Amino acid sequence: MAMVTAVETRPGTDPDRASFTTALEAAREELTAARGICPTGPADLTGVIGRAVLRTLLPARRPRYSAGKVKCATSRYLNRDDGRPHTATAVTSVDVAISTPPLSRGRPRRYTPARPRPPQPPTRRQRITAIITSQPPRDWTSRELALILNVHPRHMATQLREWWLLGFFTRTGMATYRLNTPTPPPSSTAEPDP
């Protein structure tokens, strides 16, 4: 902010000429020395930092641009021809081309919804639920379910334990599970009020 304020006090000065390094060093000196904490006179907009920046303005930039050079000789971008000059070139004029987008002559495109996703294969929990519900009063061991699904018994036991902790299954014994069916709400035996 001090750099911008300082440059604005000299109309026509290019802001690129303000030195950030000078501003940073002046700010460091002011903070470490703690000078000007309580000024007695009116507020100085440019301040110490701004005066240091104005004292050390950089020379004006040359209006040019240079070609980007690839320093690595084995790079695949070394011999790329992108139309840029191979040496530093002075800018003599700037051309600005403004093009307007063409007006659409046809009908506007209609929104087409995305195609529905194809059906996904059932998850392992859905398959286990289907197996357990096929014989409702029976308790199933993790080894039996692992044999049916062709899964390692230890992995099946771990998954069933996680699903039991999440409330999907009821543990009825050591590595024995049953589907957790929701309990029906208690029926009201009280007679209705007349």
Backbone as CSV, one residue per row, in Angstrom:
resi,resn,N_x,N_y,N_z,CA_x,CA_y,CA_z,C_x,C_y,C_z
1,MET,0.830,-1.200,0.000,0.000,0.000,0.000,0.865,1.250,0.000
2,ALA,1.949,1.215,0.746,2.837,2.380,0.785,3.485,2.608,-0.568
3,MET,3.817,1.543,-1.275,4.415,1.680,-2.601,3.436,2.334,-3.566
4,VAL,2.186,1.875,-3.562,1.178,2.430,-4.467,0.919,3.891,-4.143
5,THR,0.792,4.210,-2.847,0.545,5.594,-2.442,1.696,6.495,-2.851
6,ALA,2.917,5.978,-2.705,4.083,6.790,-3.073,4.114,7.066,-4.567
7,VAL,3.872,6.063,-5.388,3.922,6.247,-6.840,2.804,7.161,-7.300
8,GLU,1.640,7.110,-6.637,0.519,7.970,-7.041,0.787,9.442,-6.780
9,THR,1.750,9.771,-5.911,2.059,11.188,-5.664,2.825,11.815,-6.821
10,ARG,3.394,10.996,-7.695,4.071,11.495,-8.894,3.290,11.042,-10.113
11,PRO,2.416,11.875,-10.649,1.594,11.474,-11.792,2.467,11.074,-12.984
12,GLY,2.036,10.030,-13.663,2.737,9.556,-14.843,3.851,8.567,-14.554
13,THR,4.081,8.264,-13.284,5.142,7.314,-12.938,4.591,5.895,-13.054
14,ASP,5.332,5.041,-13.715,4.921,3.655,-13.892,5.064,2.912,-12.560
15,PRO,4.025,2.234,-12.084,4.138,1.513,-10.806,5.181,0.402,-10.828
16,ASP,5.555,-0.074,-12.019,6.592,-1.107,-12.098,7.952,-0.597,-11.651
17,ARG,8.125,0.714,-11.586,9.420,1.262,-11.184,9.622,1.254,-9.678
18,ALA,8.579,1.006,-8.906,8.709,0.962,-7.444,9.417,-0.331,-7.043
19,SER,10.409,-0.209,-6.164,11.213,-1.356,-5.748,10.625,-1.980,-4.489
20,PHE,10.219,-3.228,-4.591,9.682,-3.937,-3.429,10.769,-4.168,-2.384
21,THR,11.989,-4.441,-2.841,13.090,-4.673,-1.893,13.345,-3.434,-1.053
22,THR,13.332,-2.262,-1.680,13.538,-1.014,-0.932,12.423,-0.814,0.082
23,ALA,11.178,-1.055,-0.334,10.047,-0.892,0.587,10.147,-1.859,1.756
24,LEU,10.547,-3.084,1.496,10.670,-4.074,2.560,11.763,-3.690,3.550
25,GLU,12.914,-3.231,3.047,14.010,-2.844,3.944,13.632,-1.625,4.772
26,ALA,12.945,-0.660,4.176,12.520,0.528,4.926,11.513,0.149,6.003
27,ALA,10.602,-0.764,5.684,9.624,-1.203,6.688,10.313,-1.933,7.831
28,ARG,11.320,-2.765,7.523,12.054,-3.473,8.575,12.769,-2.496,9.495
29,GLU,13.420,-1.483,8.903,14.139,-0.499,9.718,13.184,0.262,10.630
30,GLU,12.000,0.616,10.126,11.027,1.342,10.940,10.520,0.485,12.096
31,LEU,10.291,-0.803,11.829,9.784,-1.669,12.894,10.827,-1.951,13.952
32,THR,12.053,-2.211,13.535,13.081,-2.542,14.526,13.502,-1.323,15.329
33,ALA,13.511,-0.141,14.699,13.886,1.070,15.421,12.704,1.689,16.152
34,ALA,11.481,1.311,15.810,10.248,1.818,16.439,10.164,3.331,16.352
35,ARG,10.521,3.868,15.186,10.431,5.312,14.986,9.052,5.679,14.461
36,GLY,8.590,6.852,14.814,7.344,7.388,14.279,6.100,6.660,14.755
37,ILE,6.137,6.110,15.950,4.964,5.402,16.452,3.851,6.392,16.774
38,CYS,4.207,7.494,17.413,3.210,8.521,17.752,3.594,9.819,17.051
39,PRO,3.141,10.045,15.804,3.516,11.282,15.108,2.853,12.486,15.757
40,THR,3.568,13.610,15.757,3.033,14.821,16.380,2.297,15.695,15.373
41,GLY,2.672,15.638,14.133,2.055,16.476,13.126,0.965,15.737,12.366
42,PRO,0.544,16.293,11.197,-0.481,15.633,10.384,0.066,14.324,9.788
43,ALA,-0.848,13.448,9.410,-0.462,12.146,8.866,0.232,12.324,7.530
44,ASP,1.355,11.659,7.341,2.135,11.724,6.104,1.762,10.516,5.270
45,LEU,1.080,10.736,4.115,0.601,9.620,3.312,1.720,8.777,2.744
46,THR,2.762,9.439,2.212,3.838,8.642,1.629,4.668,7.974,2.702
47,GLY,4.912,8.651,3.799,5.623,8.050,4.922,7.068,7.745,4.601
48,VAL,7.722,7.129,5.549,9.142,6.807,5.404,9.341,5.772,4.298
49,ILE,8.443,4.777,4.236,8.569,3.726,3.224,8.371,4.324,1.835
50,GLY,7.371,5.187,1.699,7.101,5.802,0.400,8.242,6.685,-0.065
51,ARG,8.839,7.456,0.861,9.961,8.323,0.477,11.164,7.484,0.050
52,ALA,11.394,6.365,0.721,12.504,5.488,0.325,12.252,4.908,-1.067
53,VAL,11.001,4.540,-1.353,10.673,3.998,-2.677,10.865,5.058,-3.745
54,LEU,10.442,6.307,-3.475,10.578,7.368,-4.471,12.034,7.763,-4.691
55,ARG,12.883,7.618,-3.651,14.307,7.924,-3.803,15.010,6.912,-4.698
56,THR,14.527,5.686,-4.705,15.229,4.615,-5.438,14.350,4.016,-6.529
57,LEU,13.693,4.852,-7.324,12.869,4.335,-8.411,13.741,3.593,-9.417
58,LEU,13.253,2.490,-9.896,13.971,1.692,-10.882,13.852,2.340,-12.250
59,PRO,14.778,2.039,-13.177,14.632,2.609,-14.530,13.403,2.040,-15.220
60,ALA,12.904,2.797,-16.190,11.698,2.367,-16.899,11.980,1.090,-17.675
61,ARG,10.989,0.235,-17.749,11.149,-1.016,-18.488,11.148,-0.768,-19.982
62,ARG,11.945,-1.550,-20.679,11.957,-1.443,-22.133,10.725,-2.141,-22.692
63,PRO,10.049,-1.543,-23.668,8.859,-2.196,-24.253,9.273,-3.331,-25.186
64,ARG,9.501,-4.512,-24.664,9.925,-5.640,-25.469,9.415,-6.925,-24.846
65,TYR,9.500,-7.971,-25.604,9.274,-9.294,-25.036,10.279,-10.228,-25.675
66,SER,10.660,-11.238,-24.943,11.676,-12.138,-25.466,11.109,-13.542,-25.548
67,ALA,11.730,-14.314,-26.391,11.267,-15.679,-26.588,11.631,-16.524,-25.386
68,GLY,10.724,-17.452,-25.024,11.025,-18.382,-23.944,11.979,-19.450,-24.452
69,LYS,13.078,-19.598,-23.782,14.082,-20.563,-24.210,14.076,-21.763,-23.278
70,VAL,14.155,-22.939,-23.853,14.277,-24.159,-23.084,15.751,-24.404,-22.843
71,LYS,16.143,-24.519,-21.585,17.565,-24.641,-21.274,18.058,-26.078,-21.395
72,CYS,17.181,-27.034,-21.276,17.590,-28.427,-21.356,17.666,-28.844,-22.827
73,ALA,18.828,-29.271,-23.254,19.030,-29.592,-24.668,18.284,-30.846,-25.100
74,THR,17.929,-31.715,-24.173,17.242,-32.956,-24.538,15.731,-32.850,-24.394
75,SER,15.225,-31.655,-24.132,13.789,-31.507,-23.933,13.055,-31.646,-25.262
76,ARG,11.863,-32.215,-25.211,11.076,-32.362,-26.436,10.468,-31.039,-26.883
77,TYR,10.500,-30.009,-26.033,9.951,-28.698,-26.390,11.017,-27.766,-26.967
78,LEU,12.246,-28.267,-27.162,13.340,-27.408,-27.607,13.088,-26.851,-29.005
79,ASN,12.653,-27.677,-29.943,12.484,-27.254,-31.335,11.032,-26.951,-31.688
80,ARG,10.244,-26.600,-30.706,8.837,-26.309,-30.984,8.708,-24.949,-31.670
81,ASP,7.932,-24.872,-32.736,7.726,-23.624,-33.464,6.356,-23.079,-33.089
82,ASP,6.330,-22.075,-32.189,5.055,-21.496,-31.768,4.845,-20.093,-32.313
83,GLY,5.677,-19.683,-33.297,5.482,-18.379,-33.924,6.115,-17.225,-33.178
84,ARG,6.777,-17.487,-32.046,7.420,-16.398,-31.311,8.803,-16.138,-31.904
85,PRO,9.288,-14.891,-31.823,10.626,-14.596,-32.365,11.705,-15.279,-31.525
86,HIS,12.836,-15.565,-32.145,13.920,-16.264,-31.461,14.835,-15.328,-30.685
87,THR,14.732,-14.019,-30.915,15.545,-13.044,-30.189,14.622,-12.022,-29.553
88,ALA,15.174,-11.212,-28.650,14.388,-10.150,-28.018,13.927,-9.165,-29.074
89,THR,12.656,-8.770,-29.014,12.059,-7.949,-30.062,11.411,-6.725,-29.431
90,ALA,11.641,-5.562,-30.022,11.010,-4.333,-29.536,9.552,-4.309,-29.971
91,VAL,8.676,-3.864,-29.072,7.258,-3.753,-29.378,7.025,-2.377,-29.978
92,THR,6.557,-2.346,-31.223,6.313,-1.069,-31.892,4.837,-0.717,-31.940
93,SER,3.986,-1.719,-31.941,2.551,-1.448,-31.954,1.824,-2.646,-31.341
94,VAL,0.617,-2.368,-30.903,-0.216,-3.410,-30.318,-1.530,-3.434,-31.069
95,ASP,-1.903,-4.585,-31.596,-3.176,-4.750,-32.292,-4.143,-5.494,-31.389
96,VAL,-5.364,-4.989,-31.272,-6.404,-5.625,-30.476,-7.539,-5.998,-31.418
97,ALA,-7.856,-7.273,-31.485,-8.947,-7.748,-32.340,-10.111,-8.160,-31.456
98,ILE,-11.274,-7.554,-31.691,-12.476,-7.877,-30.925,-13.407,-8.658,-31.832
99,SER,-13.748,-9.834,-31.430,-14.655,-10.646,-32.234,-15.881,-10.972,-31.396
100,THR,-17.016,-10.916,-32.038,-18.262,-11.220,-31.343,-18.668,-12.651,-31.653
101,PRO,-19.259,-13.326,-30.704,-19.677,-14.707,-30.982,-20.826,-14.713,-31.974
102,PRO,-20.877,-15.732,-32.831,-21.967,-15.772,-33.818,-23.307,-16.031,-33.129
103,LEU,-24.331,-15.414,-33.713,-25.672,-15.640,-33.189,-26.126,-17.034,-33.595
104,SER,-26.752,-17.727,-32.680,-27.215,-19.074,-33.011,-28.462,-18.966,-33.889
105,ARG,-28.413,-19.591,-35.051,-29.521,-19.520,-36.004,-30.547,-20.613,-35.771
106,GLY,-30.079,-21.762,-35.315,-30.988,-22.890,-35.140,-31.718,-22.830,-33.807
107,ARG,-32.458,-23.889,-33.571,-33.168,-23.972,-32.306,-32.180,-24.218,-31.174
108,PRO,-32.485,-23.717,-29.985,-31.579,-23.979,-28.866,-31.577,-25.466,-28.532
109,ARG,-30.459,-25.912,-28.069,-30.348,-27.324,-27.721,-31.205,-27.645,-26.514
110,ARG,-31.821,-28.787,-26.578,-32.620,-29.228,-25.445,-31.751,-29.947,-24.444
111,TYR,-32.170,-29.864,-23.211,-31.443,-30.578,-22.164,-31.744,-32.061,-22.286
112,THR,-30.709,-32.829,-22.396,-30.889,-34.281,-22.439,-30.344,-34.857,-21.141
113,PRO,-31.187,-35.498,-20.383,-30.700,-36.037,-19.109,-29.682,-37.143,-19.347
114,ALA,-28.835,-37.309,-18.393,-27.812,-38.342,-18.497,-28.466,-39.723,-18.519
115,ARG,-27.812,-40.620,-19.214,-28.350,-41.978,-19.267,-28.307,-42.606,-17.886
116,PRO,-29.310,-43.398,-17.541,-29.283,-44.024,-16.213,-28.116,-44.998,-16.102
117,ARG,-27.594,-45.092,-14.903,-26.468,-45.988,-14.689,-26.922,-47.426,-14.832
118,PRO,-26.076,-48.258,-15.387,-26.452,-49.673,-15.485,-26.526,-50.273,-14.085
119,PRO,-27.346,-51.292,-13.920,-27.477,-51.874,-12.581,-26.142,-52.425,-12.100
120,GLN,-25.849,-52.138,-10.854,-24.597,-52.581,-10.257,-24.786,-53.960,-9.634
121,PRO,-23.730,-54.752,-9.594,-23.861,-56.049,-8.930,-24.085,-55.845,-7.435
122,PRO,-24.765,-56.773,-6.781,-25.048,-56.578,-5.355,-23.756,-56.567,-4.536
123,THR,-23.783,-55.794,-3.474,-22.628,-55.739,-2.594,-22.570,-57.009,-1.751
124,ARG,-21.446,-57.173,-1.063,-21.302,-58.376,-0.242,-22.343,-58.406,0.878
125,ARG,-22.635,-57.253,1.460,-23.635,-57.231,2.530,-25.021,-57.581,1.996
126,GLN,-25.342,-57.112,0.787,-26.634,-57.457,0.195,-26.718,-58.957,-0.084
127,ARG,-25.611,-59.555,-0.542,-25.619,-60.993,-0.801,-25.776,-61.779,0.497
128,ILE,-25.083,-61.347,1.559,-25.200,-62.043,2.844,-26.614,-61.902,3.392
129,THR,-27.195,-60.701,3.251,-28.568,-60.488,3.715,-29.525,-61.411,2.979
130,ALA,-29.324,-61.577,1.670,-30.195,-62.474,0.898,-30.031,-63.920,1.362
131,ILE,-28.798,-64.324,1.676,-28.567,-65.705,2.146,-29.246,-65.922,3.494
132,ILE,-29.091,-64.974,4.409,-29.659,-65.141,5.750,-31.178,-65.112,5.704
133,THR,-31.751,-64.253,4.866,-33.221,-64.186,4.801,-33.815,-65.388,4.081
134,SER,-32.999,-66.156,3.363,-33.541,-67.345,2.703,-33.937,-68.418,3.727
135,GLN,-33.312,-68.403,4.897,-33.660,-69.330,5.980,-33.741,-68.500,7.271
136,PRO,-34.876,-67.853,7.526,-34.963,-66.852,8.590,-34.647,-67.340,10.021
137,PRO,-35.140,-68.471,10.482,-34.892,-68.738,11.896,-33.481,-69.234,12.193
138,ARG,-32.687,-69.432,11.196,-31.379,-70.044,11.378,-30.308,-69.006,11.682
139,ASP,-29.339,-69.382,12.561,-28.152,-68.559,12.818,-27.032,-69.039,11.899
140,TRP,-26.252,-68.093,11.390,-25.210,-68.409,10.433,-23.845,-68.097,11.025
141,THR,-22.876,-68.964,10.784,-21.507,-68.699,11.218,-20.762,-68.011,10.094
142,SER,-19.719,-67.319,10.483,-18.925,-66.617,9.473,-18.253,-67.603,8.531
143,ARG,-17.899,-68.804,9.016,-17.266,-69.813,8.159,-18.238,-70.299,7.084
144,GLU,-19.519,-70.508,7.450,-20.511,-70.962,6.463,-20.707,-69.915,5.365
145,LEU,-20.826,-68.658,5.790,-21.018,-67.587,4.808,-19.788,-67.408,3.925
146,ALA,-18.598,-67.597,4.509,-17.366,-67.479,3.722,-17.284,-68.581,2.677
147,LEU,-17.716,-69.791,3.019,-17.692,-70.881,2.049,-18.665,-70.625,0.903
148,ILE,-19.849,-70.087,1.212,-20.845,-69.825,0.166,-20.358,-68.735,-0.786
149,LEU,-19.744,-67.695,-0.216,-19.318,-66.554,-1.035,-17.892,-66.693,-1.552
150,ASN,-17.215,-67.789,-1.199,-15.838,-68.022,-1.629,-14.918,-66.890,-1.173
151,VAL,-14.971,-66.596,0.136,-14.176,-65.538,0.752,-13.362,-66.170,1.870
152,HIS,-12.238,-65.562,2.205,-11.429,-66.067,3.321,-12.227,-65.930,4.622
153,PRO,-12.267,-66.973,5.457,-13.082,-66.918,6.680,-12.703,-65.776,7.612
154,ARG,-11.434,-65.450,7.707,-11.022,-64.367,8.611,-11.578,-63.037,8.132
155,HIS,-11.556,-62.797,6.826,-12.102,-61.546,6.280,-13.604,-61.465,6.530
156,MET,-14.283,-62.595,6.347,-15.733,-62.608,6.573,-16.051,-62.333,8.033
157,ALA,-15.279,-62.931,8.950,-15.517,-62.705,10.377,-15.314,-61.239,10.737
158,THR,-14.300,-60.624,10.147,-14.030,-59.208,10.421,-15.167,-58.333,9.911
159,GLN,-15.637,-58.604,8.696,-16.726,-57.796,8.146,-18.008,-57.988,8.934
160,LEU,-18.337,-59.226,9.305,-19.565,-59.459,10.077,-19.492,-58.751,11.424
161,ARG,-18.314,-58.719,12.029,-18.176,-58.029,13.318,-18.417,-56.525,13.135
162,GLU,-17.874,-55.948,12.059,-18.091,-54.517,11.803,-19.568,-54.232,11.575
163,TRP,-20.237,-55.083,10.778,-21.652,-54.866,10.518,-22.485,-55.094,11.764
164,TRP,-22.043,-55.985,12.649,-22.736,-56.176,13.926,-22.611,-54.926,14.782
165,LEU,-21.401,-54.308,14.787,-21.212,-53.078,15.566,-22.024,-51.919,14.989
166,LEU,-22.242,-51.943,13.677,-23.052,-50.893,13.041,-24.551,-51.150,13.170
167,GLY,-24.927,-52.340,13.662,-26.339,-52.627,13.907,-27.059,-53.330,12.778
168,PHE,-26.334,-53.830,11.770,-26.990,-54.523,10.668,-27.327,-55.971,11.027
169,PHE,-26.506,-56.575,11.877,-26.703,-57.975,12.258,-26.707,-58.095,13.774
170,THR,-27.312,-59.204,14.260,-27.323,-59.510,15.688,-26.361,-60.666,15.922
171,ARG,-25.502,-60.512,16.915,-24.565,-61.586,17.244,-25.239,-62.502,18.256
172,THR,-25.382,-63.757,17.878,-26.080,-64.713,18.745,-25.128,-65.653,19.465
173,GLY,-23.885,-65.674,19.092,-22.889,-66.548,19.726,-21.526,-66.226,19.171
174,MET,-20.545,-67.097,19.457,-19.194,-66.889,18.977,-19.165,-67.042,17.453
175,ALA,-18.923,-65.955,16.739,-18.879,-65.917,15.270,-20.165,-66.426,14.648
176,THR,-21.300,-66.214,15.311,-22.616,-66.621,14.807,-23.496,-65.377,14.745
177,TYR,-24.163,-65.211,13.608,-24.918,-63.973,13.396,-26.295,-64.280,12.833
178,ARG,-27.186,-63.338,13.055,-28.539,-63.385,12.542,-28.875,-61.983,12.049
179,LEU,-29.746,-61.907,11.069,-30.125,-60.604,10.531,-30.854,-59.811,11.594
180,ASN,-30.495,-58.562,11.733,-31.101,-57.694,12.744,-32.417,-57.175,12.187
181,THR,-33.520,-57.765,12.635,-34.840,-57.322,12.184,-35.367,-56.291,13.158
182,PRO,-35.918,-55.204,12.658,-36.434,-54.175,13.562,-37.609,-54.716,14.374
183,THR,-37.639,-54.341,15.637,-38.737,-54.782,16.502,-39.962,-53.940,16.210
184,PRO,-41.129,-54.576,16.119,-42.343,-53.797,15.837,-42.692,-52.921,17.038
185,PRO,-43.350,-51.802,16.798,-43.723,-50.930,17.917,-44.723,-51.635,18.808
186,PRO,-44.675,-51.348,20.126,-45.618,-52.031,21.048,-47.061,-51.656,20.713
187,SER,-47.895,-52.688,20.701,-49.312,-52.435,20.374,-49.994,-51.873,21.597
188,SER,-50.882,-50.980,21.354,-51.620,-50.345,22.449,-52.779,-51.252,22.855
189,THR,-52.777,-51.686,24.127,-53.858,-52.551,24.620,-54.949,-51.729,25.305
190,ALA,-54.694,-50.436,25.462,-55.711,-49.610,26.119,-56.901,-49.413,25.173
191,GLU,-58.074,-49.362,25.757,-59.281,-49.164,24.949,-59.320,-47.719,24.475
192,PRO,-59.866,-47.506,23.279,-59.965,-46.128,22.796,-60.908,-45.313,23.657
193,ASP,-60.598,-44.051,23.748,-61.432,-43.123,24.531,-62.724,-42.843,23.782
194,PRO,-63.886,-42.961,24.441,-65.141,-42.713,23.723,-65.364,-41.258,23.419
